[in-house]
């Protein structure tokens, strides 16, 4: 019951930043990855702590958002170290596993081709946000594992702080309402910390590069250890990053854009897509 109440507090805290289920989002990738995605019918979500910017994101949230709030909130002294320890364990590959996949709102963008589209030799997959975001989340590959949900990323520090502060205030009030005593404080605030980690995943440092690269994220979170373990890692990629696979919402694919430097032929892309009705375009970007 407490978990559901905390979920409701989290949803209310971030209600101003709910995903708008209309329009498109793009994922730029390598040509061979695109083929694997279509043939396997899955998307890979990678361990956020092993991504290039993962540690920077979490450090930003701890330093700029969480630590200042902890200094002014009526949080029991006994649980303050718990909050810090859980975050430290998370960044070091602890019991909570969070995997993400980022999408941008930039169509046929030179910088995205350079950084994520194999220098223009890859493809950009356009998704319908409404179709991709329908339902409680993307389906798991196997029935005993949870799906992923689409979340907006927030870049304004004040908005990040307001939402996180609202969550903490809601948790404090819930603890008082439910009469959470000293014996139960640790478990209660561990649950709150899971929500705070979710806040961290949605709060990115407001740099221009970050804003371009990711505006929406598919997020999957689970426990990997102990009696509450709910997931297994599906594998690792070439760089050693852990990942989970999630079924591709194929009806959500609107278009495949072939990179400006790609040798892929539209006929071959159509063959790869098979029965998928997605449109095929060639980029109009001049990479010179």
C-alpha positions in Angstrom: 0.0 0.0 0.0 2.8 2.4 0.9 4.5 1.8 -2.5 1.3 2.7 -4.3 0.9 5.8 -2.2 4.5 6.9 -2.9 3.8 6.2 -6.6 0.9 8.6 -6.5 3.0 11.2 -4.8 5.7 10.9 -7.4 3.1 11.1 -10.3 1.6 14.3 -8.7 5.1 15.8 -8.1 5.9 15.4 -11.8 2.4 16.1 -13.2 3.5 19.3 -14.9 5.9 17.3 -17.0 3.7 14.4 -18.2 4.5 13.0 -21.7 2.4 14.7 -24.4 1.2 11.8 -26.5 1.3 13.4 -29.9 4.0 14.2 -32.5 7.2 12.3 -33.3 10.4 11.4 -31.6 13.6 10.2 -33.2 16.3 7.7 -32.4 19.5 8.0 -34.4 21.6 4.8 -34.6 24.0 2.7 -36.7 22.8 0.9 -39.8 23.6 -2.5 -38.5 21.8 -1.7 -35.2 18.7 -0.7 -37.1 18.7 -4.0 -38.9 19.1 -5.9 -35.6 16.3 -3.9 -34.0 13.8 -4.8 -36.9 14.9 -8.4 -37.2 14.8 -9.1 -33.5 11.7 -7.0 -32.8 13.3 -5.5 -29.8 15.0 -2.3 -28.5 17.9 -2.3 -26.2 17.8 -0.2 -23.1 21.3 0.3 -21.6 22.4 0.5 -17.9 22.3 4.2 -17.1 25.3 4.0 -14.8 27.5 2.6 -17.6 26.5 5.1 -20.2 28.9 7.9 -21.1 27.0 10.6 -19.2 25.3 8.4 -16.6 27.6 9.2 -13.7 27.6 12.9 -14.6 23.8 12.9 -14.6 23.6 11.3 -11.2 26.3 13.5 -9.7 24.5 16.6 -11.1 21.3 15.6 -9.4 22.9 14.8 -6.1 25.0 18.0 -6.0 22.5 20.5 -7.4 19.1 19.1 -6.4 19.1 16.5 -3.7 21.8 17.7 -1.3 20.5 21.3 -1.0 17.0 19.9 -0.3 18.1 17.4 2.3 19.8 20.3 4.2 16.4 22.1 4.7 13.9 19.3 4.9 12.5 17.7 8.1 13.9 14.3 7.2 14.9 12.1 10.2 18.6 12.3 10.8 18.8 8.5 11.0 17.8 8.1 7.4 19.9 10.8 5.8 22.9 8.5 5.4 20.6 5.9 3.8 19.7 8.3 1.0 23.3 9.0 0.3 24.4 5.4 0.5 21.6 4.1 -1.8 22.7 6.7 -4.4 26.3 5.7 -4.0 25.5 2.0 -4.3 23.4 2.7 -7.4 26.2 4.5 -9.2 28.5 1.6 -8.3 26.3 -1.1 -9.8 24.2 -1.8 -6.7 20.9 -3.7 -6.3 18.8 -1.3 -8.3 19.2 -1.6 -12.1 17.9 1.2 -14.3 18.2 1.0 -18.1 17.2 3.8 -20.5 17.0 4.6 -24.2 16.9 8.2 -25.3 14.9 9.9 -28.1 15.2 13.4 -29.4 12.7 15.7 -31.1 15.0 16.8 -33.9 14.3 15.6 -37.4 17.1 15.1 -39.8 19.6 17.0 -37.7 23.3 17.4 -38.6 24.6 17.3 -35.1 22.6 14.2 -34.3 23.8 12.4 -37.4 27.4 13.2 -36.4 27.1 12.1 -32.8 24.7 9.2 -32.9 24.0 8.4 -36.6 27.4 7.0 -37.5 28.6 10.2 -38.9 25.7 10.2 -41.3 26.1 6.6 -42.4 23.3 5.3 -40.0 19.6 5.8 -39.9 17.0 7.7 -37.8 13.9 5.9 -36.7 10.9 8.1 -36.3 8.3 7.0 -33.7 4.8 8.2 -33.1 4.9 9.3 -29.5 1.2 8.5 -28.9 1.5 5.0 -30.2 4.8 4.3 -28.4 3.5 5.8 -25.2 0.2 3.9 -25.1 -0.5 1.5 -22.3 1.3 1.0 -19.0 4.6 0.5 -20.8 6.5 -1.4 -23.4 6.0 -5.1 -23.1 8.8 -7.3 -21.7 10.4 -9.9 -23.9 9.3 -12.5 -21.3 6.1 -12.4 -19.3 7.9 -12.5 -15.9 9.7 -9.2 -16.4 8.4 -5.6 -16.3 8.1 -3.3 -19.3 9.5 0.2 -19.8 7.7 3.5 -19.6 8.3 6.7 -21.6 9.2 9.7 -19.5 9.9 13.3 -20.4 13.3 14.7 -19.4 13.3 18.0 -17.6 16.2 20.5 -18.0 15.1 23.5 -16.0 16.8 23.3 -12.6 14.0 25.1 -10.8 11.5 22.7 -12.2 13.7 19.7 -11.2 13.9 21.1 -7.7 10.2 21.8 -7.4 9.2 18.3 -8.5 11.8 16.6 -6.2 10.9 18.8 -3.3 7.2 18.0 -3.8 8.1 14.3 -3.6 10.1 14.7 -0.4 7.4 16.8 1.2 4.7 14.3 0.2 6.8 11.4 1.6 7.3 13.3 4.9 3.6 13.9 5.2 2.8 10.3 4.3 5.2 9.0 7.0 3.6 11.2 9.6 0.1 10.2 8.5 0.9 6.5 8.6 2.8 6.8 11.9 6.0 5.4 10.5 8.1 4.7 13.7 11.9 4.5 14.1 11.8 0.7 13.5 10.2 1.2 10.0 12.0 4.4 9.0 14.8 2.6 7.1 12.5 0.6 4.9 10.1 3.5 4.3 12.9 5.8 3.2 14.5 3.1 1.0 11.2 3.2 -0.9 11.4 7.0 -1.1 15.0 6.8 -2.4 13.8 4.6 -5.3 11.5 7.4 -6.3 14.3 9.9 -5.9 16.5 7.9 -8.3 13.7 8.0 -10.8 13.7 11.8 -10.3 17.5 11.8 -11.0 16.9 9.9 -14.3 14.5 12.6 -15.5 16.7 15.5 -14.3 19.6 16.3 -16.7 22.1 19.2 -16.6 20.8 21.9 -18.9 23.5 21.9 -21.5 22.8 22.4 -25.2 24.3 19.0 -26.0 22.0 17.3 -23.5 18.9 19.1 -24.7 19.6 18.1 -28.3 20.4 14.5 -27.6 17.5 13.5 -25.3 14.0 14.9 -24.6 12.2 11.6 -24.0 13.5 8.4 -22.4 12.2 4.9 -22.2 13.0 3.9 -18.7 13.1 0.4 -17.1 13.9 -0.1 -13.4 14.1 -3.3 -11.4 15.8 -5.0 -8.5 18.6 -7.4 -9.3 19.5 -8.9 -6.0 17.8 -10.3 -2.9 14.3 -11.7 -2.4 12.8 -8.8 -4.3 14.7 -9.4 -7.5 12.4 -8.8 -10.5 14.7 -8.8 -13.5 17.7 -10.3 -15.2 20.2 -8.6 -17.5 19.7 -9.8 -21.0 23.3 -9.2 -22.0 26.1 -6.8 -22.6 27.0 -4.8 -25.7 30.4 -4.5 -27.4 31.5 -1.8 -24.9 30.5 -4.0 -21.9 27.3 -2.0 -21.0 24.5 -4.1 -19.5 21.2 -4.0 -21.2 17.6 -5.4 -21.2 15.6 -6.0 -24.3 12.1 -4.7 -24.7 9.6 -5.6 -27.5 9.6 -2.9 -30.2 6.2 -1.1 -30.5 6.3 -1.6 -34.3 3.0 0.1 -34.9 4.7 3.3 -33.6 7.3 3.4 -36.3 6.4 6.2 -38.7 9.5 6.6 -40.9 13.1 5.5 -41.5 15.4 8.2 -42.6 18.6 7.0 -44.4 21.6 9.0 -43.3 23.2 11.6 -45.7 26.4 9.6 -46.0 24.8 6.1 -46.0 25.1 3.7 -48.9 21.9 2.0 -47.9 19.3 1.8 -50.7 15.6 2.4 -50.0 14.8 -0.9 -51.6 17.0 -2.7 -49.1 15.5 -0.8 -46.1 12.0 -1.8 -47.4 13.2 -5.4 -47.5 14.4 -5.1 -43.9 11.1 -3.5 -42.7 9.1 -6.3 -44.3 5.4 -5.8 -43.6 6.0 -2.7 -41.5 4.2 0.2 -43.3 6.8 2.8 -42.3 7.8 5.5 -44.8 11.4 5.6 -46.1 13.2 8.9 -46.8 16.7 10.0 -47.5 18.3 12.7 -45.4 18.6 16.2 -46.9 21.4 17.2 -44.7 24.7 18.3 -46.3 27.4 16.9 -44.1 30.2 18.9 -45.7 
